Amino acid sequence: MDLNYLLARHQTSLARVASATCPSSRTSHQGLADLYAAQVNAMYRLAGASARLATQVAA
């Protein structure tokens, strides 16, 4: 997958976590954000980058 696509989906998922009105939606979107972050981090590792993508919404 394209890195920009994954980064955009991760950001969108985190925004939806922050705006979710019920716990099940929040949990679902957080799970998606975690999966996108894992994919991005795997791509970073393959490229030799040491950066890690945050998976939690800032309070």
mmCIF file as gemmi writes it, N, C-alpha and C atoms, coordinates in Angstrom:
data_model
loop_
_atom_site.group_PDB
_atom_site.id
_atom_site.type_symbol
_atom_site.label_atom_id
_atom_site.label_alt_id
_atom_site.label_comp_id
_atom_site.label_asym_id
_atom_site.label_entity_id
_atom_site.label_seq_id
_atom_site.pdbx_PDB_ins_code
_atom_site.Cartn_x
_atom_site.Cartn_y
_atom_site.Cartn_z
_atom_site.occupancy
_atom_site.B_iso_or_equiv
_atom_site.pdbx_formal_charge
_atom_site.auth_seq_id
_atom_site.auth_asym_id
_atom_site.pdbx_PDB_model_num
ATOM 1 N N . MET Axp A 1 ? 0.83 -1.185 0 1 0 ? 1 A 1
ATOM 2 C CA . MET Axp A 1 ? 0 0 0 1 0 ? 1 A 1
ATOM 3 C C . MET Axp A 1 ? 0.871 1.244 0 1 0 ? 1 A 1
ATOM 4 N N . ASP Axp A 2 ? 0.29 2.311 -0.426 1 0 ? 2 A 1
ATOM 5 C CA . ASP Axp A 2 ? 0.968 3.594 -0.478 1 0 ? 2 A 1
ATOM 6 C C . ASP Axp A 2 ? 1.079 4.187 0.925 1 0 ? 2 A 1
ATOM 7 N N . LEU Axp A 3 ? 2.26 4.678 1.265 1 0 ? 3 A 1
ATOM 8 C CA . LEU Axp A 3 ? 2.492 5.242 2.589 1 0 ? 3 A 1
ATOM 9 C C . LEU Axp A 3 ? 1.576 6.427 2.862 1 0 ? 3 A 1
ATOM 10 N N . ASN Axp A 4 ? 1.393 7.293 1.883 1 0 ? 4 A 1
ATOM 11 C CA . ASN Axp A 4 ? 0.524 8.455 2.088 1 0 ? 4 A 1
ATOM 12 C C . ASN Axp A 4 ? -0.912 8.038 2.375 1 0 ? 4 A 1
ATOM 13 N N . TYR Axp A 5 ? -1.382 7 1.704 1 0 ? 5 A 1
ATOM 14 C CA . TYR Axp A 5 ? -2.73 6.489 1.961 1 0 ? 5 A 1
ATOM 15 C C . TYR Axp A 5 ? -2.846 6.018 3.407 1 0 ? 5 A 1
ATOM 16 N N . LEU Axp A 6 ? -1.866 5.236 3.853 1 0 ? 6 A 1
ATOM 17 C CA . LEU Axp A 6 ? -1.901 4.716 5.221 1 0 ? 6 A 1
ATOM 18 C C . LEU Axp A 6 ? -1.837 5.838 6.249 1 0 ? 6 A 1
ATOM 19 N N . LEU Axp A 7 ? -0.994 6.832 5.999 1 0 ? 7 A 1
ATOM 20 C CA . LEU Axp A 7 ? -0.896 7.965 6.923 1 0 ? 7 A 1
ATOM 21 C C . LEU Axp A 7 ? -2.212 8.74 6.988 1 0 ? 7 A 1
ATOM 22 N N . ALA Axp A 8 ? -2.845 8.936 5.843 1 0 ? 8 A 1
ATOM 23 C CA . ALA Axp A 8 ? -4.128 9.645 5.815 1 0 ? 8 A 1
ATOM 24 C C . ALA Axp A 8 ? -5.207 8.858 6.551 1 0 ? 8 A 1
ATOM 25 N N . ARG Axp A 9 ? -5.259 7.549 6.325 1 0 ? 9 A 1
ATOM 26 C CA . ARG Axp A 9 ? -6.259 6.717 7.007 1 0 ? 9 A 1
ATOM 27 C C . ARG Axp A 9 ? -6.015 6.713 8.515 1 0 ? 9 A 1
ATOM 28 N N . HIS Axp A 10 ? -4.742 6.676 8.923 1 0 ? 10 A 1
ATOM 29 C CA . HIS Axp A 10 ? -4.401 6.708 10.343 1 0 ? 10 A 1
ATOM 30 C C . HIS Axp A 10 ? -4.898 8.01 10.964 1 0 ? 10 A 1
ATOM 31 N N . GLN Axp A 11 ? -4.622 9.127 10.305 1 0 ? 11 A 1
ATOM 32 C CA . GLN Axp A 11 ? -5.043 10.427 10.815 1 0 ? 11 A 1
ATOM 33 C C . GLN Axp A 11 ? -6.567 10.519 10.89 1 0 ? 11 A 1
ATOM 34 N N . THR Axp A 12 ? -7.246 10.031 9.867 1 0 ? 12 A 1
ATOM 35 C CA . THR Axp A 12 ? -8.708 10.04 9.864 1 0 ? 12 A 1
ATOM 36 C C . THR Axp A 12 ? -9.26 9.189 11 1 0 ? 12 A 1
ATOM 37 N N . SER Axp A 13 ? -8.675 8.035 11.216 1 0 ? 13 A 1
ATOM 38 C CA . SER Axp A 13 ? -9.132 7.155 12.297 1 0 ? 13 A 1
ATOM 39 C C . SER Axp A 13 ? -8.948 7.816 13.654 1 0 ? 13 A 1
ATOM 40 N N . LEU Axp A 14 ? -7.808 8.486 13.862 1 0 ? 14 A 1
ATOM 41 C CA . LEU Axp A 14 ? -7.588 9.171 15.136 1 0 ? 14 A 1
ATOM 42 C C . LEU Axp A 14 ? -8.581 10.315 15.334 1 0 ? 14 A 1
ATOM 43 N N . ALA Axp A 15 ? -8.91 11.021 14.258 1 0 ? 15 A 1
ATOM 44 C CA . ALA Axp A 15 ? -9.908 12.088 14.355 1 0 ? 15 A 1
ATOM 45 C C . ALA Axp A 15 ? -11.267 11.512 14.727 1 0 ? 15 A 1
ATOM 46 N N . ARG Axp A 16 ? -11.584 10.354 14.188 1 0 ? 16 A 1
ATOM 47 C CA . ARG Axp A 16 ? -12.863 9.721 14.508 1 0 ? 16 A 1
ATOM 48 C C . ARG Axp A 16 ? -12.888 9.176 15.932 1 0 ? 16 A 1
ATOM 49 N N . VAL Axp A 17 ? -11.728 8.749 16.434 1 0 ? 17 A 1
ATOM 50 C CA . VAL Axp A 17 ? -11.646 8.347 17.844 1 0 ? 17 A 1
ATOM 51 C C . VAL Axp A 17 ? -12.008 9.54 18.712 1 0 ? 17 A 1
ATOM 52 N N . ALA Axp A 18 ? -11.424 10.682 18.395 1 0 ? 18 A 1
ATOM 53 C CA . ALA Axp A 18 ? -11.628 11.887 19.199 1 0 ? 18 A 1
ATOM 54 C C . ALA Axp A 18 ? -13.068 12.38 19.148 1 0 ? 18 A 1
ATOM 55 N N . SER Axp A 19 ? -13.758 12.144 18.035 1 0 ? 19 A 1
ATOM 56 C CA . SER Axp A 19 ? -15.118 12.658 17.899 1 0 ? 19 A 1
ATOM 57 C C . SER Axp A 19 ? -16.2 11.606 18.139 1 0 ? 19 A 1
ATOM 58 N N . ALA Axp A 20 ? -15.807 10.389 18.429 1 0 ? 20 A 1
ATOM 59 C CA . ALA Axp A 20 ? -16.788 9.311 18.636 1 0 ? 20 A 1
ATOM 60 C C . ALA Axp A 20 ? -17.666 9.614 19.845 1 0 ? 20 A 1
ATOM 61 N N . THR Axp A 21 ? -18.937 9.316 19.701 1 0 ? 21 A 1
ATOM 62 C CA . THR Axp A 21 ? -19.888 9.6 20.779 1 0 ? 21 A 1
ATOM 63 C C . THR Axp A 21 ? -20.243 8.377 21.608 1 0 ? 21 A 1
ATOM 64 N N . CYS Axp A 22 ? -19.819 7.207 21.181 1 0 ? 22 A 1
ATOM 65 C CA . CYS Axp A 22 ? -20.103 6.012 21.974 1 0 ? 22 A 1
ATOM 66 C C . CYS Axp A 22 ? -18.833 5.16 22.09 1 0 ? 22 A 1
ATOM 67 N N . PRO Axp A 23 ? -18.729 4.412 23.166 1 0 ? 23 A 1
ATOM 68 C CA . PRO Axp A 23 ? -17.524 3.608 23.401 1 0 ? 23 A 1
ATOM 69 C C . PRO Axp A 23 ? -17.221 2.605 22.29 1 0 ? 23 A 1
ATOM 70 N N . SER Axp A 24 ? -18.242 1.992 21.716 1 0 ? 24 A 1
ATOM 71 C CA . SER Axp A 24 ? -17.978 0.986 20.677 1 0 ? 24 A 1
ATOM 72 C C . SER Axp A 24 ? -17.386 1.622 19.419 1 0 ? 24 A 1
ATOM 73 N N . SER Axp A 25 ? -17.849 2.798 19.055 1 0 ? 25 A 1
ATOM 74 C CA . SER Axp A 25 ? -17.27 3.506 17.909 1 0 ? 25 A 1
ATOM 75 C C . SER Axp A 25 ? -15.838 3.91 18.199 1 0 ? 25 A 1
ATOM 76 N N . ARG Axp A 26 ? -15.61 4.413 19.398 1 0 ? 26 A 1
ATOM 77 C CA . ARG Axp A 26 ? -14.264 4.821 19.8 1 0 ? 26 A 1
ATOM 78 C C . ARG Axp A 26 ? -13.307 3.63 19.73 1 0 ? 26 A 1
ATOM 79 N N . THR Axp A 27 ? -13.745 2.496 20.254 1 0 ? 27 A 1
ATOM 80 C CA . THR Axp A 27 ? -12.919 1.288 20.247 1 0 ? 27 A 1
ATOM 81 C C . THR Axp A 27 ? -12.636 0.816 18.826 1 0 ? 27 A 1
ATOM 82 N N . SER Axp A 28 ? -13.652 0.849 17.985 1 0 ? 28 A 1
ATOM 83 C CA . SER Axp A 28 ? -13.498 0.416 16.599 1 0 ? 28 A 1
ATOM 84 C C . SER Axp A 28 ? -12.498 1.291 15.849 1 0 ? 28 A 1
ATOM 85 N N . HIS Axp A 29 ? -12.652 2.594 15.969 1 0 ? 29 A 1
ATOM 86 C CA . HIS Axp A 29 ? -11.752 3.511 15.274 1 0 ? 29 A 1
ATOM 87 C C . HIS Axp A 29 ? -10.338 3.451 15.846 1 0 ? 29 A 1
ATOM 88 N N . GLN Axp A 30 ? -10.206 3.232 17.148 1 0 ? 30 A 1
ATOM 89 C CA . GLN Axp A 30 ? -8.877 3.093 17.742 1 0 ? 30 A 1
ATOM 90 C C . GLN Axp A 30 ? -8.198 1.835 17.213 1 0 ? 30 A 1
ATOM 91 N N . GLY Axp A 31 ? -8.972 0.77 17.064 1 0 ? 31 A 1
ATOM 92 C CA . GLY Axp A 31 ? -8.416 -0.459 16.504 1 0 ? 31 A 1
ATOM 93 C C . GLY Axp A 31 ? -7.909 -0.257 15.086 1 0 ? 31 A 1
ATOM 94 N N . LEU Axp A 32 ? -8.676 0.48 14.283 1 0 ? 32 A 1
ATOM 95 C CA . LEU Axp A 32 ? -8.225 0.778 12.921 1 0 ? 32 A 1
ATOM 96 C C . LEU Axp A 32 ? -6.965 1.638 12.936 1 0 ? 32 A 1
ATOM 97 N N . ALA Axp A 33 ? -6.938 2.643 13.799 1 0 ? 33 A 1
ATOM 98 C CA . ALA Axp A 33 ? -5.752 3.504 13.907 1 0 ? 33 A 1
ATOM 99 C C . ALA Axp A 33 ? -4.528 2.68 14.283 1 0 ? 33 A 1
ATOM 100 N N . ASP Axp A 34 ? -4.701 1.749 15.203 1 0 ? 34 A 1
ATOM 101 C CA . ASP Axp A 34 ? -3.589 0.886 15.617 1 0 ? 34 A 1
ATOM 102 C C . ASP Axp A 34 ? -3.085 0.033 14.451 1 0 ? 34 A 1
ATOM 103 N N . LEU Axp A 35 ? -4.012 -0.5 13.658 1 0 ? 35 A 1
ATOM 104 C CA . LEU Axp A 35 ? -3.618 -1.321 12.506 1 0 ? 35 A 1
ATOM 105 C C . LEU Axp A 35 ? -2.876 -0.494 11.458 1 0 ? 35 A 1
ATOM 106 N N . TYR Axp A 36 ? -3.398 0.705 11.172 1 0 ? 36 A 1
ATOM 107 C CA . TYR Axp A 36 ? -2.71 1.575 10.216 1 0 ? 36 A 1
ATOM 108 C C . TYR Axp A 36 ? -1.329 1.952 10.734 1 0 ? 36 A 1
ATOM 109 N N . ALA Axp A 37 ? -1.219 2.26 12.022 1 0 ? 37 A 1
ATOM 110 C CA . ALA Axp A 37 ? 0.081 2.618 12.607 1 0 ? 37 A 1
ATOM 111 C C . ALA Axp A 37 ? 1.063 1.458 12.489 1 0 ? 37 A 1
ATOM 112 N N . ALA Axp A 38 ? 0.587 0.254 12.717 1 0 ? 38 A 1
ATOM 113 C CA . ALA Axp A 38 ? 1.462 -0.916 12.603 1 0 ? 38 A 1
ATOM 114 C C . ALA Axp A 38 ? 1.97 -1.076 11.173 1 0 ? 38 A 1
ATOM 115 N N . GLN Axp A 39 ? 1.093 -0.85 10.199 1 0 ? 39 A 1
ATOM 116 C CA . GLN Axp A 39 ? 1.511 -0.963 8.8 1 0 ? 39 A 1
ATOM 117 C C . GLN Axp A 39 ? 2.521 0.124 8.437 1 0 ? 39 A 1
ATOM 118 N N . VAL Axp A 40 ? 2.269 1.348 8.9 1 0 ? 40 A 1
ATOM 119 C CA . VAL Axp A 40 ? 3.194 2.448 8.622 1 0 ? 40 A 1
ATOM 120 C C . VAL Axp A 40 ? 4.542 2.175 9.28 1 0 ? 40 A 1
ATOM 121 N N . ASN Axp A 41 ? 4.52 1.755 10.529 1 0 ? 41 A 1
ATOM 122 C CA . ASN Axp A 41 ? 5.769 1.474 11.237 1 0 ? 41 A 1
ATOM 123 C C . ASN Axp A 41 ? 6.549 0.347 10.567 1 0 ? 41 A 1
ATOM 124 N N . ALA Axp A 42 ? 5.847 -0.644 10.036 1 0 ? 42 A 1
ATOM 125 C CA . ALA Axp A 42 ? 6.519 -1.727 9.313 1 0 ? 42 A 1
ATOM 126 C C . ALA Axp A 42 ? 7.191 -1.192 8.049 1 0 ? 42 A 1
ATOM 127 N N . MET Axp A 43 ? 6.513 -0.285 7.363 1 0 ? 43 A 1
ATOM 128 C CA . MET Axp A 43 ? 7.108 0.313 6.165 1 0 ? 43 A 1
ATOM 129 C C . MET Axp A 43 ? 8.326 1.156 6.534 1 0 ? 43 A 1
ATOM 130 N N . TYR Axp A 44 ? 8.235 1.89 7.645 1 0 ? 44 A 1
ATOM 131 C CA . TYR Axp A 44 ? 9.384 2.677 8.115 1 0 ? 44 A 1
ATOM 132 C C . TYR Axp A 44 ? 10.571 1.763 8.406 1 0 ? 44 A 1
ATOM 133 N N . ARG Axp A 45 ? 10.302 0.646 9.091 1 0 ? 45 A 1
ATOM 134 C CA . ARG Axp A 45 ? 11.386 -0.29 9.421 1 0 ? 45 A 1
ATOM 135 C C . ARG Axp A 45 ? 12.04 -0.838 8.159 1 0 ? 45 A 1
ATOM 136 N N . LEU Axp A 46 ? 11.228 -1.19 7.165 1 0 ? 46 A 1
ATOM 137 C CA . LEU Axp A 46 ? 11.77 -1.706 5.907 1 0 ? 46 A 1
ATOM 138 C C . LEU Axp A 46 ? 12.646 -0.672 5.204 1 0 ? 46 A 1
ATOM 139 N N . ALA Axp A 47 ? 12.299 0.592 5.382 1 0 ? 47 A 1
ATOM 140 C CA . ALA Axp A 47 ? 13.06 1.665 4.749 1 0 ? 47 A 1
ATOM 141 C C . ALA Axp A 47 ? 14.271 2.079 5.58 1 0 ? 47 A 1
ATOM 142 N N . GLY Axp A 48 ? 14.395 1.521 6.776 1 0 ? 48 A 1
ATOM 143 C CA . GLY Axp A 48 ? 15.522 1.853 7.633 1 0 ? 48 A 1
ATOM 144 C C . GLY Axp A 48 ? 15.307 3.073 8.498 1 0 ? 48 A 1
ATOM 145 N N . ALA Axp A 49 ? 14.087 3.594 8.541 1 0 ? 49 A 1
ATOM 146 C CA . ALA Axp A 49 ? 13.788 4.773 9.364 1 0 ? 49 A 1
ATOM 147 C C . ALA Axp A 49 ? 13.561 4.349 10.804 1 0 ? 49 A 1
ATOM 148 N N . SER Axp A 50 ? 13.884 5.236 11.72 1 0 ? 50 A 1
ATOM 149 C CA . SER Axp A 50 ? 13.723 4.908 13.136 1 0 ? 50 A 1
ATOM 150 C C . SER Axp A 50 ? 12.489 5.567 13.748 1 0 ? 50 A 1
ATOM 151 N N . ALA Axp A 51 ? 11.77 6.373 12.988 1 0 ? 51 A 1
ATOM 152 C CA . ALA Axp A 51 ? 10.587 7.065 13.515 1 0 ? 51 A 1
ATOM 153 C C . ALA Axp A 51 ? 9.478 6.071 13.807 1 0 ? 51 A 1
ATOM 154 N N . ARG Axp A 52 ? 8.683 6.373 14.817 1 0 ? 52 A 1
ATOM 155 C CA . ARG Axp A 52 ? 7.523 5.549 15.162 1 0 ? 52 A 1
ATOM 156 C C . ARG Axp A 52 ? 6.289 6.434 15.108 1 0 ? 52 A 1
ATOM 157 N N . LEU Axp A 53 ? 5.207 5.898 14.604 1 0 ? 53 A 1
ATOM 158 C CA . LEU Axp A 53 ? 3.956 6.629 14.505 1 0 ? 53 A 1
ATOM 159 C C . LEU Axp A 53 ? 3.164 6.451 15.785 1 0 ? 53 A 1
ATOM 160 N N . ALA Axp A 54 ? 2.69 7.538 16.341 1 0 ? 54 A 1
ATOM 161 C CA . ALA Axp A 54 ? 1.875 7.475 17.557 1 0 ? 54 A 1
ATOM 162 C C . ALA Axp A 54 ? 0.532 6.836 17.241 1 0 ? 54 A 1
ATOM 163 N N . THR Axp A 55 ? -0.002 6.086 18.2 1 0 ? 55 A 1
ATOM 164 C CA . THR Axp A 55 ? -1.28 5.416 17.968 1 0 ? 55 A 1
ATOM 165 C C . THR Axp A 55 ? -2.392 5.946 18.854 1 0 ? 55 A 1
ATOM 166 N N . GLN Axp A 56 ? -2.085 6.834 19.774 1 0 ? 56 A 1
ATOM 167 C CA . GLN Axp A 56 ? -3.097 7.328 20.704 1 0 ? 56 A 1
ATOM 168 C C . GLN Axp A 56 ? -3.418 8.788 20.418 1 0 ? 56 A 1
ATOM 169 N N . VAL Axp A 57 ? -4.651 9.16 20.695 1 0 ? 57 A 1
ATOM 170 C CA . VAL Axp A 57 ? -5.083 10.54 20.56 1 0 ? 57 A 1
ATOM 171 C C . VAL Axp A 57 ? -4.577 11.318 21.764 1 0 ? 57 A 1
ATOM 172 N N . ALA Axp A 58 ? -4.02 12.483 21.521 1 0 ? 58 A 1
ATOM 173 C CA . ALA Axp A 58 ? -3.553 13.322 22.631 1 0 ? 58 A 1
ATOM 174 C C . ALA Axp A 58 ? -4.747 13.817 23.431 1 0 ? 58 A 1
ATOM 175 N N . ALA Axp A 59 ? -4.598 13.831 24.73 1 0 ? 59 A 1
ATOM 176 C CA . ALA Axp A 59 ? -5.705 14.253 25.604 1 0 ? 59 A 1
ATOM 177 C C . ALA Axp A 59 ? -5.877 15.747 25.596 1 0 ? 59 A 1
